Each structure stands twice: as structure tokens, then as C-alpha cells.
């Protein structure tokens, strides 16, 4: 998995299928709790510091830290940002893209769960706007990573979904349309002012790589993977 050099400046962990179910929506509470505890402990992280987004395929972003949100679960959001050390942000994924943003100058980090609905509705722009509003981040200073998600060759969509995206991100044949989620997310970052050189792609298709979880490949039995980031 391709990760950028600046990951050495942050706290980062991304689980795999073998780490078990990480979503409380998908598994029994006691098993998910144990999986999260084992995974975080192995990565020298504290479960008590974890803040999770509900994930509803929307565009809402929550700022975490201080007295603003004294809880470890934020409902009705798909993105989280923080400028506070000691906070661990978390989202779960299994084909939908994990996108991480970091501004080392303003000491702020954020991440989002980006499926086609959220991307089409503008979650990338919303996340960047929240960086600007919260810490006065300059877009040209924002470093980004697009993590493992379903690749264009594995992501067939209906015509109704394909029609919501520019043609350049749709691979069309006689009997299918395939959506390039990664390409669209990268384009959205660039359109918002992020420098292409500040965008790193993981180059992992979750459907092709069997060590990762994929809803499209595994069906309802998939194990959601946990993305965790934080400030050092």
C-alpha cells in the first residue's frame, strides 16, 4: 500500500479483513469492541481516545476536540477533523474511499468516508472548507491521501449512478458502466485547490486485494475496516 512520507508526522492505522469486524452496525458489540481494542493496542493507540463518525453517506463534517463534542460517537457525519492531540479520529470502510487531509502548518488533521453519494454531493469540498474555517488552512498547504477503495475495473454501477458523474470518470461498454471513484476524488481535491503533488494514492483496490474487505466482493458478510488518524 502506497503511503506518503508525511504519515511519519501523524498517528495512522488501517485495519485489514483479518483484524475482524470493526463496525458496530455490522457485528455484535462485544466482538467489535474486542477487535477494536486488539487492533488499537497493537498499534500503540488508546481506545478511550477514539472518536467515531456514524457514516450516513452524507457531507457533514464534525470538528472534534475541546468541549465542542465531548463524546466518542458523532451521529450523522461522514467526516471528522481535529487540531487537538490525544484525539483519535475513526471511520470504517469496505470499498468507500478513506480520504485523509493534514495541514502541518496549522496542526490540523481530518478524514472522511467517501462513497459515490458523498463524493457526488461534495464531501471533499466540505472537508476542505472545514479546514479553512476551523484553522484558517491554506489549501495549497493541505496534504492528502486517498486510501484503499474499490477500483474502476471492479465498480460497476447503474446508468442512473453513472449519469451523476462527468463522462471522463465513467468507463462504458455495451453491457456495463464502471465508475472511477479514485479519479473523481482526486479531481475534486485538485478543483478545490490542492496541489497534485500533495495527493498520494494508495493504489489498492479493495475488491482485487483479498487481504482487504470489499462489500462488492464479499456481500453482506464483509468486515468493515477501521481507519484511525491523529496528531502526534
Backbone as CSV, one residue per row, in Angstrom:
resi,resn,N_x,N_y,N_z,CA_x,CA_y,CA_z,C_x,C_y,C_z
1,UNK,0.846,-1.190,0.000,0.000,0.000,0.000,0.884,1.242,0.000
2,UNK,0.642,2.133,-0.913,1.412,3.361,-1.005,0.950,4.353,0.060
3,UNK,1.891,4.774,0.900,1.580,5.799,1.889,2.617,6.917,1.759
4,UNK,2.207,8.159,2.044,3.128,9.288,1.866,4.124,9.401,3.006
5,UNK,5.214,10.113,2.742,6.244,10.298,3.764,5.704,11.054,4.973
6,UNK,4.747,11.952,4.754,4.262,12.762,5.876,3.454,11.952,6.883
7,UNK,3.142,10.705,6.564,2.477,9.860,7.558,3.353,9.641,8.793
8,UNK,4.660,9.853,8.661,5.542,9.727,9.817,5.289,10.846,10.831
9,UNK,4.579,11.904,10.394,4.302,13.047,11.260,2.964,12.925,11.988
10,UNK,2.179,11.902,11.661,0.854,11.746,12.261,0.727,10.348,12.871
11,UNK,-0.371,10.125,13.548,-0.727,8.789,14.005,-1.667,8.189,12.971
12,UNK,-1.389,6.956,12.577,-2.144,6.339,11.479,-2.195,4.835,11.676
13,UNK,-3.372,4.271,11.422,-3.528,2.811,11.381,-4.726,2.494,10.494
14,UNK,-4.612,1.430,9.724,-5.703,0.995,8.855,-5.802,-0.518,8.944
15,UNK,-6.928,-1.008,9.412,-7.053,-2.449,9.642,-7.241,-3.214,8.341
16,UNK,-7.113,-4.515,8.442,-7.347,-5.409,7.311,-8.494,-6.365,7.668
17,UNK,-8.907,-7.145,6.695,-10.008,-8.074,6.905,-9.723,-9.030,8.058
18,UNK,-8.481,-9.488,8.164,-8.127,-10.451,9.209,-8.203,-9.856,10.614
19,UNK,-8.261,-8.540,10.715,-8.392,-7.910,12.031,-9.816,-7.997,12.565
20,UNK,-10.749,-8.437,11.712,-12.119,-8.645,12.157,-13.041,-7.472,11.906
21,UNK,-14.304,-7.691,12.227,-15.333,-6.678,12.016,-15.089,-5.466,12.916
22,UNK,-15.053,-4.265,12.296,-14.797,-3.040,13.044,-16.016,-2.121,13.131
23,UNK,-17.135,-2.524,12.573,-18.330,-1.695,12.578,-19.374,-2.236,13.548
24,UNK,-19.818,-1.385,14.468,-20.859,-1.795,15.400,-22.198,-1.995,14.698
25,UNK,-22.365,-1.414,13.529,-23.585,-1.629,12.755,-23.624,-3.031,12.151
26,UNK,-22.457,-3.642,12.014,-22.346,-4.911,11.289,-22.087,-6.114,12.177
27,UNK,-21.682,-5.897,13.389,-21.331,-7.036,14.237,-21.809,-6.852,15.657
28,UNK,-21.753,-7.925,16.438,-22.141,-7.865,17.834,-21.182,-6.959,18.603
29,UNK,-21.737,-6.182,19.502,-20.975,-5.154,20.192,-19.713,-5.720,20.855
30,UNK,-19.858,-6.852,21.554,-18.711,-7.375,22.295,-17.574,-7.810,21.378
31,UNK,-17.914,-8.337,20.192,-16.883,-8.763,19.259,-16.202,-7.567,18.592
32,UNK,-16.995,-6.580,18.195,-16.426,-5.381,17.571,-15.551,-4.637,18.571
33,UNK,-16.029,-4.525,19.793,-15.247,-3.864,20.840,-13.895,-4.559,21.023
34,UNK,-13.924,-5.885,21.079,-12.684,-6.644,21.256,-11.753,-6.463,20.063
35,UNK,-12.305,-6.475,18.853,-11.489,-6.276,17.654,-10.827,-4.907,17.649
36,UNK,-11.609,-3.891,17.996,-11.047,-2.537,18.026,-9.968,-2.417,19.098
37,UNK,-10.240,-2.973,20.263,-9.266,-2.909,21.351,-7.970,-3.602,20.956
38,UNK,-8.055,-4.797,20.385,-6.852,-5.531,19.985,-6.077,-4.792,18.912
39,UNK,-6.797,-4.255,17.931,-6.147,-3.554,16.820,-5.458,-2.288,17.309
40,UNK,-6.139,-1.506,18.114,-5.561,-0.252,18.592,-4.391,-0.512,19.534
41,UNK,-4.534,-1.499,20.386,-3.431,-1.830,21.286,-2.193,-2.245,20.516
42,UNK,-2.380,-3.033,19.462,-1.252,-3.457,18.636,-0.576,-2.281,17.947
43,UNK,-1.336,-1.212,17.726,-0.790,-0.009,17.080,-0.471,1.097,18.083
44,UNK,-0.362,0.714,19.363,0.019,1.633,20.436,-0.924,2.825,20.528
45,UNK,-2.227,2.533,20.373,-3.262,3.551,20.459,-4.230,3.187,21.569
46,UNK,-4.891,4.228,22.114,-5.782,4.064,23.250,-7.230,4.122,22.788
47,UNK,-7.977,3.070,23.065,-9.388,3.018,22.654,-10.199,4.168,23.246
48,UNK,-9.841,4.612,24.441,-10.585,5.692,25.095,-10.460,7.024,24.349
49,UNK,-9.463,7.145,23.475,-9.252,8.382,22.725,-9.954,8.369,21.370
50,UNK,-10.611,7.254,21.056,-11.192,7.086,19.725,-12.534,7.817,19.612
51,UNK,-12.694,8.578,18.531,-13.957,9.233,18.197,-14.400,8.712,16.841
52,UNK,-15.615,8.192,16.752,-16.106,7.554,15.530,-17.236,8.359,14.902
53,UNK,-17.221,8.406,13.576,-18.311,9.012,12.816,-19.357,7.952,12.510
54,UNK,-20.625,8.358,12.487,-21.689,7.380,12.244,-21.627,6.816,10.827
55,UNK,-21.402,7.662,9.833,-21.337,7.310,8.412,-22.734,7.079,7.839
56,UNK,-23.216,8.094,7.137,-24.563,8.048,6.562,-24.553,8.401,5.078
57,UNK,-23.372,8.388,4.454,-23.213,8.725,3.038,-23.657,10.158,2.751
58,UNK,-23.327,11.039,3.692,-23.633,12.450,3.526,-22.380,13.288,3.419
59,UNK,-22.500,14.587,3.762,-21.376,15.510,3.615,-21.052,16.252,4.913
60,UNK,-21.707,15.929,6.002,-21.470,16.661,7.233,-20.118,16.285,7.844
61,UNK,-19.417,17.316,8.341,-18.107,17.160,8.965,-18.195,17.685,10.392
62,UNK,-17.656,16.949,11.355,-17.645,17.385,12.747,-16.228,17.765,13.159
63,UNK,-16.119,18.882,13.878,-14.851,19.280,14.489,-14.810,18.676,15.887
64,UNK,-13.770,17.922,16.172,-13.658,17.175,17.423,-12.545,17.757,18.270
65,UNK,-12.827,17.925,19.562,-11.805,18.408,20.474,-12.328,19.483,21.389
66,UNK,-11.643,19.682,22.501,-12.081,20.673,23.473,-13.410,20.267,24.082
67,UNK,-14.259,21.258,24.296,-15.567,20.992,24.895,-16.676,20.921,23.856
68,UNK,-16.283,21.008,22.535,-17.313,21.101,21.499,-18.094,19.808,21.344
69,UNK,-17.404,18.672,21.411,-18.066,17.388,21.221,-17.488,16.372,22.200
70,UNK,-17.909,16.413,23.467,-17.338,15.511,24.467,-17.952,14.119,24.396
71,UNK,-17.718,13.427,23.325,-18.302,12.104,23.126,-17.391,11.292,22.220
72,UNK,-17.558,9.990,22.225,-16.739,9.154,21.337,-17.503,8.669,20.115
73,UNK,-18.721,9.197,19.903,-19.508,8.830,18.723,-20.257,10.069,18.246
74,UNK,-20.064,10.403,16.965,-20.691,11.590,16.386,-21.721,11.139,15.358
75,UNK,-23.014,11.331,15.629,-24.041,10.882,14.689,-24.137,11.774,13.462
76,UNK,-24.611,11.155,12.375,-24.999,11.854,11.150,-23.859,12.613,10.477
77,UNK,-22.627,12.128,10.636,-21.492,12.744,9.945,-20.695,11.669,9.204
78,UNK,-19.983,12.103,8.171,-19.102,11.207,7.419,-17.654,11.673,7.423
79,UNK,-17.390,12.775,8.122,-16.029,13.268,8.218,-15.765,13.870,9.579
80,UNK,-14.487,13.818,9.999,-14.062,14.342,11.290,-12.759,15.099,11.110
81,UNK,-12.590,16.211,11.854,-11.294,16.874,11.894,-10.988,17.241,13.338
82,UNK,-9.694,17.382,13.630,-9.285,17.804,14.963,-7.961,18.545,14.886
83,UNK,-7.772,19.467,15.813,-6.479,20.122,15.993,-5.946,19.852,17.399
84,UNK,-6.507,18.820,18.025,-6.155,18.501,19.408,-5.412,17.172,19.483
85,UNK,-4.247,17.188,20.102,-3.535,15.949,20.352,-4.296,15.131,21.393
86,UNK,-4.159,13.812,21.280,-4.857,12.943,22.204,-6.225,12.527,21.718
87,UNK,-6.613,13.001,20.541,-7.867,12.577,19.913,-7.534,11.671,18.738
88,UNK,-8.204,10.546,18.629,-8.049,9.640,17.503,-9.342,9.642,16.697
89,UNK,-9.258,10.016,15.440,-10.417,10.028,14.554,-10.586,8.660,13.914
90,UNK,-11.836,8.234,13.702,-12.028,6.925,13.073,-13.241,6.908,12.162
91,UNK,-13.067,6.208,11.058,-14.148,5.887,10.124,-13.935,4.449,9.676
92,UNK,-15.006,3.799,9.202,-14.875,2.432,8.693,-15.135,2.399,7.200
93,UNK,-14.532,1.385,6.542,-14.524,1.340,5.084,-14.534,-0.094,4.568
94,UNK,-15.160,-0.263,3.402,-15.102,-1.540,2.700,-15.558,-1.295,1.263
95,UNK,-14.773,-0.589,0.513,-14.962,-0.118,-0.871,-15.059,1.400,-0.932
96,UNK,-15.837,2.044,-0.019,-15.872,3.504,0.007,-14.488,4.035,0.389
97,UNK,-14.079,5.118,-0.262,-12.723,5.617,-0.098,-12.497,6.271,1.265
98,UNK,-11.367,5.978,1.900,-10.917,6.793,3.018,-10.039,7.924,2.476
99,UNK,-10.340,9.144,2.863,-9.552,10.298,2.435,-9.045,11.013,3.675
100,UNK,-7.722,11.207,3.750,-7.080,11.857,4.890,-6.477,13.184,4.436
101,UNK,-6.697,14.239,5.232,-6.118,15.548,4.988,-5.288,15.962,6.200
102,UNK,-4.162,16.641,5.936,-3.265,17.076,7.009,-2.633,18.397,6.628
103,UNK,-2.708,19.360,7.544,-2.024,20.642,7.384,-1.041,20.771,8.529
104,UNK,0.231,20.531,8.238,1.241,20.558,9.297,1.468,21.991,9.807
105,UNK,1.221,22.984,8.976,1.437,24.370,9.390,0.428,24.813,10.448
106,UNK,-0.808,24.356,10.302,-1.860,24.722,11.245,-2.171,23.612,12.247
107,UNK,-1.450,22.504,12.128,-1.584,21.377,13.066,-3.029,20.893,13.145
108,UNK,-3.557,20.504,11.990,-4.929,20.002,11.930,-4.973,18.794,11.011
109,UNK,-5.768,17.810,11.386,-5.895,16.584,10.602,-7.376,16.253,10.454
110,UNK,-7.726,15.598,9.360,-9.110,15.201,9.146,-9.199,13.993,8.238
111,UNK,-10.348,13.358,8.259,-10.573,12.214,7.381,-12.055,12.111,7.063
112,UNK,-12.341,11.420,5.961,-13.733,11.281,5.538,-13.959,9.929,4.890
113,UNK,-15.204,9.491,4.997,-15.714,8.280,4.363,-16.391,8.721,3.073
114,UNK,-15.831,8.309,1.924,-16.253,8.860,0.636,-16.751,7.767,-0.303
115,UNK,-18.051,7.522,-0.277,-18.693,6.691,-1.281,-19.195,7.568,-2.415
116,UNK,-19.885,6.968,-3.372,-20.296,7.765,-4.526,-21.290,8.855,-4.138
117,UNK,-22.157,8.575,-3.179,-23.140,9.578,-2.782,-22.471,10.798,-2.154
118,UNK,-21.572,10.541,-1.214,-20.882,11.644,-0.566,-20.014,12.432,-1.532
119,UNK,-19.296,11.728,-2.397,-18.456,12.415,-3.378,-19.293,13.261,-4.325
120,UNK,-20.389,12.704,-4.801,-21.236,13.437,-5.740,-21.868,14.659,-5.066
121,UNK,-22.103,14.558,-3.763,-22.729,15.658,-3.034,-21.735,16.714,-2.569
122,UNK,-20.424,16.436,-2.691,-19.424,17.451,-2.394,-18.712,17.327,-1.067
123,UNK,-18.527,16.112,-0.557,-17.892,15.955,0.746,-16.441,16.421,0.751
124,UNK,-15.734,16.293,-0.367,-14.345,16.747,-0.421,-14.272,18.259,-0.181
125,UNK,-15.083,19.015,-0.907,-15.100,20.471,-0.737,-15.508,20.846,0.682
126,UNK,-16.471,20.100,1.245,-16.926,20.379,2.600,-15.805,20.158,3.612
127,UNK,-15.042,19.105,3.434,-13.934,18.812,4.339,-12.884,19.916,4.273
128,UNK,-12.533,20.341,3.066,-11.533,21.401,2.908,-12.052,22.724,3.459
129,UNK,-13.321,23.026,3.228,-13.898,24.251,3.782,-13.838,24.250,5.308
130,UNK,-14.021,23.083,5.918,-13.958,22.990,7.369,-12.547,23.227,7.873
131,UNK,-11.550,22.774,7.135,-10.151,23.082,7.466,-9.943,24.590,7.461
132,UNK,-10.441,25.254,6.418,-10.272,26.704,6.308,-10.979,27.427,7.455
133,UNK,-12.192,27.010,7.747,-12.983,27.682,8.767,-12.422,27.455,10.170
134,UNK,-11.950,26.232,10.412,-11.517,25.870,11.767,-10.127,26.403,12.087
135,UNK,-9.192,26.286,11.140,-7.806,26.627,11.438,-7.181,27.579,10.413
136,UNK,-8.011,28.159,9.552,-7.507,29.089,8.534,-6.464,28.435,7.637
137,UNK,-6.654,27.154,7.351,-5.725,26.432,6.481,-5.727,27.022,5.080
138,UNK,-4.558,27.088,4.499,-4.435,27.439,3.089,-4.457,26.140,2.282
139,UNK,-5.284,26.115,1.259,-5.468,24.868,0.509,-4.155,24.338,-0.037
140,UNK,-3.267,25.247,-0.451,-2.007,24.811,-1.038,-1.104,24.114,-0.021
141,UNK,-1.420,24.256,1.274,-0.618,23.601,2.309,-1.175,22.239,2.723
142,UNK,-2.360,21.895,2.242,-3.015,20.660,2.680,-2.443,19.451,1.952
143,UNK,-2.007,18.470,2.721,-1.506,17.195,2.198,-2.640,16.177,2.256
144,UNK,-2.743,15.329,1.243,-3.885,14.416,1.174,-3.472,13.001,0.784
145,UNK,-4.283,12.064,1.237,-4.098,10.647,0.900,-5.455,10.049,0.600
146,UNK,-5.555,9.375,-0.532,-6.753,8.610,-0.888,-6.420,7.143,-0.678
147,UNK,-7.056,6.546,0.308,-6.705,5.200,0.718,-7.384,4.107,-0.086
148,UNK,-7.268,2.864,0.369,-7.834,1.718,-0.341,-9.339,1.842,-0.549
149,UNK,-9.768,1.592,-1.770,-11.186,1.608,-2.116,-11.388,0.828,-3.401
150,UNK,-12.606,0.674,-3.801,-12.872,-0.134,-4.984,-12.384,0.585,-6.239
151,UNK,-11.695,-0.164,-7.116,-11.147,0.403,-8.338,-12.143,0.378,-9.482
152,UNK,-11.828,1.143,-10.500,-12.766,1.315,-11.613,-13.079,-0.009,-12.308
153,UNK,-12.130,-0.911,-12.384,-12.367,-2.165,-13.096,-13.327,-3.090,-12.346
154,UNK,-13.551,-2.816,-11.065,-14.417,-3.668,-10.250,-15.722,-2.995,-9.846
155,UNK,-15.903,-1.743,-10.239,-17.025,-0.985,-9.697,-18.073,-0.681,-10.765
156,UNK,-18.875,-1.687,-11.053,-19.987,-1.480,-11.978,-21.126,-0.767,-11.274
157,UNK,-21.720,0.209,-11.966,-22.825,0.981,-11.395,-23.961,1.050,-12.406
158,UNK,-25.126,1.404,-11.912,-26.276,1.570,-12.798,-26.102,2.826,-13.649
159,UNK,-26.863,2.920,-14.700,-26.814,4.109,-15.548,-27.235,5.350,-14.765
160,UNK,-28.191,5.186,-13.854,-28.628,6.319,-13.043,-27.477,6.898,-12.226
161,UNK,-26.648,6.029,-11.653,-25.489,6.495,-10.892,-24.439,7.079,-11.824
162,UNK,-24.149,6.381,-12.916,-23.140,6.854,-13.864,-23.475,8.246,-14.382
163,UNK,-24.746,8.509,-14.613,-25.159,9.805,-15.159,-24.949,10.960,-14.198
164,UNK,-24.662,10.672,-12.928,-24.428,11.720,-11.944,-22.991,12.238,-11.978
165,UNK,-22.135,11.580,-12.764,-20.717,11.917,-12.789,-20.279,12.319,-14.195
166,UNK,-19.240,13.157,-14.296,-18.705,13.504,-15.610,-18.266,12.262,-16.378
167,UNK,-18.433,12.308,-17.680,-18.158,11.145,-18.530,-16.719,10.659,-18.403
168,UNK,-15.788,11.553,-18.087,-14.381,11.164,-18.014,-14.114,10.162,-16.893
169,UNK,-15.057,10.059,-15.934,-14.874,9.127,-14.822,-15.726,7.868,-14.962
170,UNK,-16.304,7.685,-16.124,-17.118,6.510,-16.401,-16.478,5.697,-17.526
171,UNK,-16.260,4.428,-17.261,-15.786,3.508,-18.286,-16.999,2.739,-18.799
172,UNK,-17.320,2.929,-20.059,-18.569,2.395,-20.608,-18.300,1.335,-21.661
173,UNK,-19.081,0.267,-21.603,-19.096,-0.763,-22.641,-20.557,-1.058,-22.961
174,UNK,-20.771,-2.040,-23.818,-22.134,-2.347,-24.252,-23.013,-2.745,-23.067
175,UNK,-22.452,-3.513,-22.136,-23.285,-4.095,-21.069,-22.948,-3.603,-19.671
176,UNK,-22.150,-2.533,-19.527,-21.858,-2.036,-18.185,-21.374,-0.582,-18.211
177,UNK,-21.456,0.034,-17.041,-20.789,1.294,-16.770,-19.976,1.103,-15.488
178,UNK,-18.749,1.557,-15.494,-17.896,1.452,-14.318,-17.444,2.843,-13.884
179,UNK,-17.503,3.076,-12.579,-17.216,4.397,-12.021,-15.816,4.442,-11.412
180,UNK,-15.079,5.478,-11.773,-13.731,5.697,-11.243,-13.811,6.617,-10.027
181,UNK,-14.073,6.028,-8.873,-14.192,6.803,-7.642,-12.895,7.522,-7.298
182,UNK,-11.777,6.824,-7.426,-10.486,7.416,-7.075,-10.188,8.610,-7.971
183,UNK,-10.399,8.447,-9.266,-10.146,9.540,-10.196,-11.015,10.746,-9.897
184,UNK,-12.277,10.505,-9.557,-13.176,11.614,-9.252,-12.765,12.311,-7.959
185,UNK,-12.410,11.535,-6.939,-11.980,12.133,-5.674,-10.719,12.974,-5.870
186,UNK,-9.776,12.464,-6.639,-8.547,13.235,-6.917,-8.883,14.523,-7.656
187,UNK,-9.780,14.446,-8.632,-10.192,15.630,-9.375,-10.850,16.660,-8.465
188,UNK,-11.675,16.197,-7.526,-12.322,17.105,-6.586,-11.287,17.829,-5.714
189,UNK,-10.278,17.105,-5.260,-9.221,17.731,-4.468,-8.511,18.821,-5.273
190,UNK,-8.172,18.512,-6.505,-7.481,19.483,-7.359,-8.374,20.681,-7.644
191,UNK,-9.643,20.436,-7.918,-10.578,21.533,-8.179,-10.737,22.450,-6.968
192,UNK,-10.517,21.911,-5.777,-10.596,22.712,-4.556,-9.295,23.460,-4.266
193,UNK,-8.257,23.212,-5.062,-7.005,23.930,-4.902,-5.857,23.135,-4.325
194,UNK,-6.065,21.842,-4.055,-4.973,21.004,-3.556,-3.994,20.737,-4.697
195,UNK,-2.716,20.919,-4.434,-1.694,20.696,-5.458,-1.622,19.214,-5.802
196,UNK,-1.569,18.868,-7.102,-1.474,17.448,-7.476,-0.328,16.723,-6.783
197,UNK,0.780,17.436,-6.564,1.917,16.814,-5.889,1.682,16.531,-4.426
198,UNK,0.608,17.091,-3.863,0.257,16.855,-2.460,-0.789,15.754,-2.294
199,UNK,-1.081,15.046,-3.371,-2.071,13.964,-3.342,-1.360,12.632,-3.533
200,UNK,-1.514,11.747,-2.578,-0.960,10.398,-2.684,-2.105,9.403,-2.797
201,UNK,-1.983,8.476,-3.734,-2.963,7.408,-3.908,-2.404,6.110,-3.330
202,UNK,-3.253,5.350,-2.638,-2.788,4.092,-2.057,-2.516,3.040,-3.119
203,UNK,-3.205,3.164,-4.268,-3.093,2.187,-5.359,-3.535,0.793,-4.940
204,UNK,-4.548,0.742,-4.076,-5.119,-0.526,-3.635,-6.594,-0.572,-4.010
205,UNK,-6.992,-1.617,-4.731,-8.406,-1.885,-4.982,-8.865,-2.910,-3.950
206,UNK,-9.828,-2.535,-3.136,-10.284,-3.427,-2.071,-10.954,-4.688,-2.605
207,UNK,-11.513,-4.608,-3.810,-12.144,-5.787,-4.394,-11.112,-6.769,-4.936
208,UNK,-10.002,-6.259,-5.448,-8.959,-7.125,-6.022,-8.051,-7.727,-4.951
209,UNK,-7.746,-6.936,-3.930,-6.798,-7.360,-2.908,-7.552,-8.066,-1.779
210,UNK,-7.398,-9.375,-1.694,-8.232,-10.168,-0.791,-7.899,-9.959,0.689
211,UNK,-6.778,-9.323,1.005,-6.483,-9.036,2.407,-7.291,-7.849,2.914
212,UNK,-7.920,-7.123,1.978,-8.789,-6.010,2.331,-10.245,-6.446,2.201
213,UNK,-11.138,-5.755,2.895,-12.561,-6.078,2.821,-13.229,-5.335,1.682
214,UNK,-14.224,-5.985,1.073,-14.967,-5.387,-0.035,-16.426,-5.806,0.061
215,UNK,-17.309,-4.809,0.118,-18.735,-5.112,0.105,-19.135,-5.737,-1.218
216,UNK,-18.601,-5.216,-2.323,-18.947,-5.752,-3.637,-18.504,-7.199,-3.792
217,UNK,-17.372,-7.543,-3.257,-16.842,-8.898,-3.405,-17.427,-9.855,-2.368
218,UNK,-17.547,-9.406,-1.112,-17.892,-10.293,-0.007,-19.374,-10.274,0.357
219,UNK,-20.136,-9.291,-0.170,-21.555,-9.206,0.153,-21.787,-8.796,1.594
220,UNK,-22.934,-9.184,2.140,-23.305,-8.754,3.481,-22.389,-9.300,4.569
221,UNK,-21.572,-10.273,4.237,-20.638,-10.827,5.211,-19.324,-10.081,5.309
222,UNK,-19.221,-8.917,4.673,-17.948,-8.198,4.694,-17.620,-7.681,6.093
223,UNK,-16.330,-7.534,6.344,-15.845,-6.934,7.591,-15.386,-5.506,7.316
224,UNK,-16.044,-4.542,7.922,-15.629,-3.153,7.750,-14.254,-2.953,8.376
225,UNK,-13.410,-2.209,7.668,-12.048,-1.922,8.143,-12.018,-0.557,8.812
226,UNK,-11.123,-0.403,9.777,-11.048,0.812,10.582,-9.863,1.666,10.152
227,UNK,-10.138,2.925,9.830,-9.091,3.923,9.601,-9.011,4.830,10.814
228,UNK,-7.811,4.976,11.358,-7.599,5.814,12.531,-6.468,6.788,12.239
229,UNK,-6.698,8.071,12.516,-5.640,9.077,12.403,-5.682,9.984,13.625
230,UNK,-4.575,10.675,13.848,-4.494,11.640,14.938,-3.215,12.438,14.841
231,UNK,-3.115,13.452,15.648,-1.913,14.278,15.703,-0.922,13.718,16.701
232,UNK,0.358,13.827,16.399,1.399,13.413,17.342,1.728,14.564,18.292
